[in-house]
């Protein structure tokens, strides 16, 4: 079961160094059980100092005038770094990788960077979209706009996208080779979303890939912070 296998938390390692930018602490506006985890995971992989600002979408906090001034779409995550306000999880992960190059989240070499971006885009445009369609028609859309019969098509679309990912992964440790990148964050989170939604991966290789990703200490730290902030909000 997804909740038990992938969401359990591990003890936080001690003595972790943090990197602080000259412009001050970055702010991440986030909500538990959302794409915000991708951004928090990237921050933890980078060892960066950031402020986690909880936004409870389920209580309507994403529709307040204050939050809509940050993101008119009313969605999380939102990253604020000085004068920059950035939305969209893939853009935020890429920005963190670029801001903290030692993290390796976004390779510096042109070809390697292009390959990483290719899989980041694939995660959001191909692998995620069927899952978002399922979520919208299960609970996110107004009841009169939901179409229950579309779920079979969405599952078929996800299976097709997952087969492409499975073929590209092959025997690699990570999608871009031996090195973990921001693409793995987006792909891993999306595969975990599928498991949570009871959409089968139907691939031992993808299951093993997901288990490798969800065993990373940085993800455990991100989930711990998310849980603590949700409880104190």
C-alpha atoms as a printed R data frame, in Angstrom:
    type eleno elety resid chain resno       x      y       z
1   ATOM     1    CA   UNK     A     1   0.000  0.000   0.000
2   ATOM     2    CA   UNK     A     2   1.365  3.419  -0.983
3   ATOM     3    CA   UNK     A     3   0.779  5.138   2.337
4   ATOM     4    CA   UNK     A     4   2.799  2.561   4.255
5   ATOM     5    CA   UNK     A     5   5.582  1.901   1.771
6   ATOM     6    CA   UNK     A     6   6.368  5.366   0.502
7   ATOM     7    CA   UNK     A     7   5.135  7.868   3.067
8   ATOM     8    CA   UNK     A     8   6.794  6.556   6.212
9   ATOM     9    CA   UNK     A     9   9.325  8.957   7.682
10  ATOM    10    CA   UNK     A    10  12.873  8.221   8.696
11  ATOM    11    CA   UNK     A    11  15.006  9.810  11.401
12  ATOM    12    CA   UNK     A    12  16.624 13.068  10.366
13  ATOM    13    CA   UNK     A    13  20.430 12.868  10.047
14  ATOM    14    CA   UNK     A    14  22.324 15.223  12.383
15  ATOM    15    CA   UNK     A    15  24.866 17.851  11.478
16  ATOM    16    CA   UNK     A    16  23.593 18.746   8.013
17  ATOM    17    CA   UNK     A    17  25.144 21.917   6.592
18  ATOM    18    CA   UNK     A    18  22.833 24.523   5.086
19  ATOM    19    CA   UNK     A    19  23.502 26.973   2.278
20  ATOM    20    CA   UNK     A    20  22.083 30.475   2.723
21  ATOM    21    CA   UNK     A    21  21.824 32.884  -0.202
22  ATOM    22    CA   UNK     A    22  23.014 36.480  -0.055
23  ATOM    23    CA   UNK     A    23  19.437 37.671  -0.605
24  ATOM    24    CA   UNK     A    24  18.171 36.057   2.589
25  ATOM    25    CA   UNK     A    25  16.023 33.020   3.243
26  ATOM    26    CA   UNK     A    26  13.844 31.841   0.392
27  ATOM    27    CA   UNK     A    27  10.125 31.365   1.099
28  ATOM    28    CA   UNK     A    28   8.203 28.335  -0.111
29  ATOM    29    CA   UNK     A    29   4.420 28.611   0.081
30  ATOM    30    CA   UNK     A    30   3.190 25.054   0.244
31  ATOM    31    CA   UNK     A    31   0.433 22.649   1.199
32  ATOM    32    CA   UNK     A    32   0.731 19.048   2.352
33  ATOM    33    CA   UNK     A    33  -0.296 16.324  -0.102
34  ATOM    34    CA   UNK     A    34   0.363 18.484  -3.138
35  ATOM    35    CA   UNK     A    35   3.034 19.205  -5.732
36  ATOM    36    CA   UNK     A    36   4.694 21.417  -3.103
37  ATOM    37    CA   UNK     A    37   6.610 18.357  -1.918
38  ATOM    38    CA   UNK     A    38   8.634 18.496  -5.125
39  ATOM    39    CA   UNK     A    39   9.984 21.924  -4.256
40  ATOM    40    CA   UNK     A    40  10.671 21.065  -0.612
41  ATOM    41    CA   UNK     A    41  12.452 17.888  -1.731
42  ATOM    42    CA   UNK     A    42  14.652 19.926  -4.091
43  ATOM    43    CA   UNK     A    43  15.521 22.378  -1.314
44  ATOM    44    CA   UNK     A    44  16.507 19.513   0.971
45  ATOM    45    CA   UNK     A    45  18.614 17.865  -1.731
46  ATOM    46    CA   UNK     A    46  20.398 21.199  -2.195
47  ATOM    47    CA   UNK     A    47  20.931 21.631   1.547
48  ATOM    48    CA   UNK     A    48  19.431 25.100   1.197
49  ATOM    49    CA   UNK     A    49  17.939 27.233   3.927
50  ATOM    50    CA   UNK     A    50  14.306 28.061   3.223
51  ATOM    51    CA   UNK     A    51  11.164 29.070   5.047
52  ATOM    52    CA   UNK     A    52   8.194 26.743   4.644
53  ATOM    53    CA   UNK     A    53   4.985 28.810   4.689
54  ATOM    54    CA   UNK     A    54   1.931 26.509   4.978
55  ATOM    55    CA   UNK     A    55  -1.104 27.331   2.839
56  ATOM    56    CA   UNK     A    56  -4.121 25.161   3.665
57  ATOM    57    CA   UNK     A    57  -5.864 24.823   0.331
58  ATOM    58    CA   UNK     A    58  -8.550 22.659   1.926
59  ATOM    59    CA   UNK     A    59  -9.562 25.599   4.142
60  ATOM    60    CA   UNK     A    60  -9.613 28.057   1.247
61  ATOM    61    CA   UNK     A    61  -6.336 29.787   2.079
62  ATOM    62    CA   UNK     A    62  -5.321 29.601  -1.579
63  ATOM    63    CA   UNK     A    63  -8.200 31.953  -2.467
64  ATOM    64    CA   UNK     A    64  -7.367 34.768  -0.056
65  ATOM    65    CA   UNK     A    65  -6.423 38.144  -1.567
66  ATOM    66    CA   UNK     A    66  -2.977 37.896   0.004
67  ATOM    67    CA   UNK     A    67  -2.195 34.554  -1.617
68  ATOM    68    CA   UNK     A    68  -3.822 35.411  -4.949
69  ATOM    69    CA   UNK     A    69  -1.445 38.358  -5.130
70  ATOM    70    CA   UNK     A    70   1.365 35.788  -5.213
71  ATOM    71    CA   UNK     A    71  -0.344 33.364  -7.578
72  ATOM    72    CA   UNK     A    72  -3.599 34.392  -9.268
73  ATOM    73    CA   UNK     A    73  -4.249 30.706 -10.001
74  ATOM    74    CA   UNK     A    74  -4.553 30.058  -6.255
75  ATOM    75    CA   UNK     A    75  -2.220 27.064  -6.421
76  ATOM    76    CA   UNK     A    76   0.946 25.887  -4.694
77  ATOM    77    CA   UNK     A    77   3.897 25.732  -4.689
78  ATOM    78    CA   UNK     A    78   5.009 29.346  -4.877
79  ATOM    79    CA   UNK     A    79   8.628 30.354  -4.368
80  ATOM    80    CA   UNK     A    80   9.587 33.888  -3.347
81  ATOM    81    CA   UNK     A    81  13.250 34.843  -3.675
82  ATOM    82    CA   UNK     A    82  13.712 38.577  -3.284
83  ATOM    83    CA   UNK     A    83  11.920 40.259  -6.174
84  ATOM    84    CA   UNK     A    84  11.193 36.945  -7.881
85  ATOM    85    CA   UNK     A    85   7.874 35.175  -7.359
86  ATOM    86    CA   UNK     A    86   7.869 31.835  -9.129
87  ATOM    87    CA   UNK     A    87   5.061 29.321  -9.631
88  ATOM    88    CA   UNK     A    88   4.901 25.831 -11.191
89  ATOM    89    CA   UNK     A    89   6.718 22.992  -9.452
90  ATOM    90    CA   UNK     A    90   8.969 22.064 -12.377
91  ATOM    91    CA   UNK     A    91  10.121 25.666 -12.788
92  ATOM    92    CA   UNK     A    92  10.847 25.889  -9.064
93  ATOM    93    CA   UNK     A    93  12.858 22.654  -9.032
94  ATOM    94    CA   UNK     A    94  14.853 23.883 -12.038
95  ATOM    95    CA   UNK     A    95  15.435 27.253 -10.350
96  ATOM    96    CA   UNK     A    96  16.683 25.608  -7.174
97  ATOM    97    CA   UNK     A    97  19.025 23.459  -9.231
98  ATOM    98    CA   UNK     A    98  20.355 26.509 -11.028
99  ATOM    99    CA   UNK     A    99  20.700 28.572  -7.844
100 ATOM   100    CA   UNK     A   100  22.516 25.781  -6.011
101 ATOM   101    CA   UNK     A   101  24.660 24.178  -8.744
102 ATOM   102    CA   UNK     A   102  26.561 21.959  -6.303
103 ATOM   103    CA   UNK     A   103  23.316 20.052  -5.746
104 ATOM   104    CA   UNK     A   104  23.536 18.530  -9.223
105 ATOM   105    CA   UNK     A   105  19.774 18.916  -9.629
106 ATOM   106    CA   UNK     A   106  20.288 20.731 -12.918
107 ATOM   107    CA   UNK     A   107  23.442 19.658 -14.775
108 ATOM   108    CA   UNK     A   108  25.726 22.397 -16.074
109 ATOM   109    CA   UNK     A   109  26.766 20.745 -19.352
110 ATOM   110    CA   UNK     A   110  24.393 21.673 -22.167
111 ATOM   111    CA   UNK     A   111  23.549 18.154 -23.342
112 ATOM   112    CA   UNK     A   112  23.099 16.787 -19.822
113 ATOM   113    CA   UNK     A   113  20.969 19.794 -18.843
114 ATOM   114    CA   UNK     A   114  18.786 19.354 -21.922
115 ATOM   115    CA   UNK     A   115  18.276 15.674 -21.097
116 ATOM   116    CA   UNK     A   116  17.301 16.544 -17.518
117 ATOM   117    CA   UNK     A   117  14.863 19.231 -18.688
118 ATOM   118    CA   UNK     A   118  13.411 16.831 -21.240
119 ATOM   119    CA   UNK     A   119  12.386 14.418 -18.462
120 ATOM   120    CA   UNK     A   120  11.184 17.210 -16.219
121 ATOM   121    CA   UNK     A   121   8.885 18.341 -19.020
122 ATOM   122    CA   UNK     A   122   7.848 14.753 -19.710
123 ATOM   123    CA   UNK     A   123   6.846 14.291 -16.081
124 ATOM   124    CA   UNK     A   124   4.525 17.290 -16.137
125 ATOM   125    CA   UNK     A   125   3.134 17.077 -19.677
126 ATOM   126    CA   UNK     A   126   2.800 13.315 -20.225
127 ATOM   127    CA   UNK     A   127   3.110 11.259 -17.032
128 ATOM   128    CA   UNK     A   128   1.241 13.570 -14.664
129 ATOM   129    CA   UNK     A   129  -1.607 14.759 -16.837
130 ATOM   130    CA   UNK     A   130  -3.679 11.526 -16.790
131 ATOM   131    CA   UNK     A   131  -3.376 11.458 -12.995
132 ATOM   132    CA   UNK     A   132  -4.510 15.068 -12.725
133 ATOM   133    CA   UNK     A   133  -7.449 14.256 -14.996
134 ATOM   134    CA   UNK     A   134  -8.425 11.411 -12.677
135 ATOM   135    CA   UNK     A   135  -8.126 13.661  -9.623
136 ATOM   136    CA   UNK     A   136 -10.176 16.415 -11.203
137 ATOM   137    CA   UNK     A   137 -13.008 14.074 -12.133
138 ATOM   138    CA   UNK     A   138 -12.920 12.302  -8.755
139 ATOM   139    CA   UNK     A   139 -13.045 15.366  -6.509
140 ATOM   140    CA   UNK     A   140 -11.477 18.602  -7.770
141 ATOM   141    CA   UNK     A   141 -14.060 19.720 -10.312
142 ATOM   142    CA   UNK     A   142 -17.610 20.780  -9.416
143 ATOM   143    CA   UNK     A   143 -19.798 17.678  -9.338
144 ATOM   144    CA   UNK     A   144 -21.761 18.731 -12.414
145 ATOM   145    CA   UNK     A   145 -18.522 18.915 -14.432
146 ATOM   146    CA   UNK     A   146 -17.193 15.463 -13.523
147 ATOM   147    CA   UNK     A   147 -17.259 12.590 -16.004
148 ATOM   148    CA   UNK     A   148 -16.746  9.264 -14.265
149 ATOM   149    CA   UNK     A   149 -16.292  7.380 -17.533
150 ATOM   150    CA   UNK     A   150 -13.125  9.232 -18.467
151 ATOM   151    CA   UNK     A   151 -11.031  7.396 -15.866
152 ATOM   152    CA   UNK     A   152 -10.488  4.319 -18.046
153 ATOM   153    CA   UNK     A   153  -9.050  6.535 -20.776
154 ATOM   154    CA   UNK     A   154  -6.811  8.357 -18.287
155 ATOM   155    CA   UNK     A   155  -5.500  5.061 -16.922
156 ATOM   156    CA   UNK     A   156  -4.719  3.948 -20.471
157 ATOM   157    CA   UNK     A   157  -2.888  7.229 -21.114
158 ATOM   158    CA   UNK     A   158  -0.848  6.868 -17.943
159 ATOM   159    CA   UNK     A   159   0.108  3.283 -18.808
160 ATOM   160    CA   UNK     A   160   1.350  4.429 -22.223
161 ATOM   161    CA   UNK     A   161   3.425  7.241 -20.695
162 ATOM   162    CA   UNK     A   162   4.805  4.893 -18.019
163 ATOM   163    CA   UNK     A   163   5.925  2.409 -20.685
164 ATOM   164    CA   UNK     A   164   7.983  5.119 -22.364
165 ATOM   165    CA   UNK     A   165   9.587  6.007 -19.029
166 ATOM   166    CA   UNK     A   166  10.228  2.347 -18.281
167 ATOM   167    CA   UNK     A   167  11.981  1.890 -21.617
168 ATOM   168    CA   UNK     A   168  14.145  4.958 -21.111
169 ATOM   169    CA   UNK     A   169  15.071  3.997 -17.549
170 ATOM   170    CA   UNK     A   170  16.299  0.550 -18.516
171 ATOM   171    CA   UNK     A   171  18.957 -0.515 -16.019
172 ATOM   172    CA   UNK     A   172  19.886  3.031 -15.030
173 ATOM   173    CA   UNK     A   173  19.894  4.019 -11.380
174 ATOM   174    CA   UNK     A   174  18.312  7.392 -12.231
175 ATOM   175    CA   UNK     A   175  16.604  8.679 -15.351
176 ATOM   176    CA   UNK     A   176  19.642 10.656 -16.536
177 ATOM   177    CA   UNK     A   177  22.162  7.960 -15.622
178 ATOM   178    CA   UNK     A   178  24.138  7.484 -12.434
179 ATOM   179    CA   UNK     A   179  23.453 10.951 -11.024
180 ATOM   180    CA   UNK     A   180  20.268 12.041  -9.256
181 ATOM   181    CA   UNK     A   181  18.708 15.172 -10.821
182 ATOM   182    CA   UNK     A   182  15.619 17.323 -10.557
183 ATOM   183    CA   UNK     A   183  13.980 15.117 -13.168
184 ATOM   184    CA   UNK     A   184  13.984 12.254 -10.664
185 ATOM   185    CA   UNK     A   185  12.130 14.445  -8.172
186 ATOM   186    CA   UNK     A   186   9.337 15.156 -10.627
187 ATOM   187    CA   UNK     A   187   9.141 11.612 -11.958
188 ATOM   188    CA   UNK     A   188   9.329 10.016  -8.505
189 ATOM   189    CA   UNK     A   189   6.633 12.246  -7.068
190 ATOM   190    CA   UNK     A   190   4.389 11.500 -10.045
191 ATOM   191    CA   UNK     A   191   4.887  7.743  -9.779
192 ATOM   192    CA   UNK     A   192   4.078  7.955  -6.066
193 ATOM   193    CA   UNK     A   193   0.953  9.941  -6.964
194 ATOM   194    CA   UNK     A   194  -0.099  7.062  -9.223
195 ATOM   195    CA   UNK     A   195   0.327  4.565  -6.388
196 ATOM   196    CA   UNK     A   196  -1.681  6.800  -4.060
197 ATOM   197    CA   UNK     A   197  -4.463  7.022  -6.651
198 ATOM   198    CA   UNK     A   198  -4.464  3.215  -7.024
199 ATOM   199    CA   UNK     A   199  -3.157  3.410 -10.585
200 ATOM   200    CA   UNK     A   200  -0.838  0.457 -11.103
201 ATOM   201    CA   UNK     A   201   2.720  1.000 -12.324
202 ATOM   202    CA   UNK     A   202   2.777 -2.489 -13.897
203 ATOM   203    CA   UNK     A   203   6.576 -2.468 -14.018
204 ATOM   204    CA   UNK     A   204   8.999 -3.985 -11.495
205 ATOM   205    CA   UNK     A   205  11.676 -1.602 -12.783
206 ATOM   206    CA   UNK     A   206   9.539  1.491 -12.136
207 ATOM   207    CA   UNK     A   207   8.553  0.181  -8.721
208 ATOM   208    CA   UNK     A   208  12.214 -0.350  -7.813
209 ATOM   209    CA   UNK     A   209  13.072  3.109  -9.180
210 ATOM   210    CA   UNK     A   210  10.367  4.671  -7.014
211 ATOM   211    CA   UNK     A   211  11.594  2.810  -3.948
212 ATOM   212    CA   UNK     A   212  15.145  4.101  -4.540
213 ATOM   213    CA   UNK     A   213  13.897  7.656  -4.815
214 ATOM   214    CA   UNK     A   214  11.611  7.507  -1.792
215 ATOM   215    CA   UNK     A   215  14.425  6.129   0.360
216 ATOM   216    CA   UNK     A   216  16.441  9.335  -0.067
217 ATOM   217    CA   UNK     A   217  17.110 11.176   3.215
218 ATOM   218    CA   UNK     A   218  16.337 14.549   1.603
219 ATOM   219    CA   UNK     A   219  12.789 13.431   0.861
220 ATOM   220    CA   UNK     A   220  12.376 12.245   4.447
221 ATOM   221    CA   UNK     A   221  13.461 15.680   5.664
222 ATOM   222    CA   UNK     A   222  11.051 17.387   3.284
223 ATOM   223    CA   UNK     A   223   8.155 15.233   4.468
224 ATOM   224    CA   UNK     A   224   9.087 15.841   8.094
225 ATOM   225    CA   UNK     A   225   9.052 19.594   7.581
226 ATOM   226    CA   UNK     A   226   5.764 19.396   5.707
227 ATOM   227    CA   UNK     A   227   4.196 17.387   8.529
228 ATOM   228    CA   UNK     A   228   5.467 19.703  11.275
229 ATOM   229    CA   UNK     A   229   4.294 22.849   9.532
230 ATOM   230    CA   UNK     A   230   0.880 21.317   8.794
231 ATOM   231    CA   UNK     A   231   0.413 20.514  12.470
232 ATOM   232    CA   UNK     A   232   1.397 23.989  13.677
233 ATOM   233    CA   UNK     A   233  -0.392 26.023  10.999
